[in-house]
Amino acid sequence: MNKKRVAVAILWIYSCYAAGGLAEYMVGAPAFIGLAIGVAAAIFFGLDPFGVVWPKAEGKADSVEASPAVETGAAVGSPVWQ
């Protein structure tokens, strides 16, 4: 997992925990509800099993091929060029 996903997961836990604390204070919701929702949101957004939040990584190229427009001659100033 990359750093962005870990940071997002931690922020979701914290923000939902804080919102749960506010809901507990305002309407008397159970104390654990914010933490439970935060962990569920962190798992969903951190792992992103459906590829909704984070785009799926395409297969990386194993080799780099030269473009036909690129000339492969000696560099100017090299002993071969002179």
Sequence and secondary structure as in RCSB ss.txt:
>XXXX:A:sequence
MNKKRVAVAILWIYSCYAAGGLAEYMVGAPAFIGLAIGVAAAIFFGLDPFGVVWPKAEGKADSVEASPAVETGAA
VGSPVWQ
>XXXX:A:secstr
  HHHHHHHHHHHHHHHHHHHHHHHHH   TTHHHHHHHHHHHHHHH TTSSSS       SS    TTS     
TTSTTT 
